[in-house]
């Protein structure tokens, strides 16, 4: 049982490539073949693309407004506390603002990450797991945030 | 009689247009090794000649095993798209003097397709995407007894995308295609655009439906690599955006 099995190892490691034993080709990721599934009907990709543009425009207003109120105007970041948040969420306008910002930002970010996964994850299993993680995290955050905004109790102990 | 002749020869030698250029070519031969290596070739060449002439010089005079595709050698057949100094170009349309011959000229196969040997790649996935967008005239009804007439304005609408020579310079410059071969790629979309906006064609809706898919136009990130790479000067990214616009305006 000494290391005297070079023939088998050699073929696997590819030490001696020749006309009868060419090196393997490096296939491009997920290359298109005749078996690539035919197109499906449905406008999801278009809707996602449009949503990115439209939500982006709305988010610019929402987020810059949010940052101004939280960090710049009226004393800056030092004023933020439980009382400040409670005061703002007493007003339905700010409730809607924050709710809209939560939903748009989460869906915008999730859709962007979905795009990144589609672009960069090559193996079907990697794609499945990354997307599963992404969708779980997104749904969890959106539901939790929505719950907090609607059931916020300023008198909580 | 002898003296003037010698003078002429010497004068020619002094004003020789030839310069020494280093071609740094990425070689891959599966029958020798599974690794691709850069190999330098120094050749004497007129800087007004093309990169393809340099490759010919190497193949014919230095190393006959150098493998690359070329057919017409005049920028029409689209066989010799390769990555020259990091940019996809046709070797037959790139002059040595235009790409700084003082430094080594790097030449490698186009990216995103299987390299078979040296600069030759497997174009099959590229042509599969091309076939999948139905690049042929589709009409209904009886065939007319004369040619299908079209106004000059209607012809102008898709003139830019008729210039495509299917060299794959655009598709293999697309970062989305590099990472995901399922994306149709710029060339297929350009050739779909050529028929979608043709007034004589009647399958535009069908082609739009194909490109509305998850691997269709919505994966374009408008990096403009394709427009930069196109040796025919087609505004590829613009064509892709026109297909997007057609999809949106037809749906809403």
Interface residues (C-beta under 8 A of the other chain):
Chain A: X14 X17 X18 X19 X22 X23 X24 X25 X26 X27 X28 X29 X30 X31 X32 X33 X34 X36 X39 X40 X41 X43 X44 X45 X46 X48 X49 X50 X118 X119 X120 X122
Chain B: X30 X31 X32 X33 X34 X112 X113 X114 X115 X116 X122 X124 X125 X128 X129 X132 X176 X178 X179 X180 X181 X182 X184 X209 X210 X212 X213 X214 X216 X218 X219 X244 X247 X248 X251
